[in-house]
């Protein structure tokens, strides 16, 4: 995210996310894990959470699997 208004929008959506999952009654460890995942994804893709597409997420998780799976590691 390149400008201040985009960052503010992303921060606002992140806070909404925290509120929503807290009100769902998620445990603190779950809230932490979900929040870290959301921050990681939006940072990696350089997008606000509300602009992420299904294709963005597929691409992100495919890359994660390739980087962290023994199956895809070169010898």
Beta strands, then each sheet from edge to edge (+ up, - down):
end
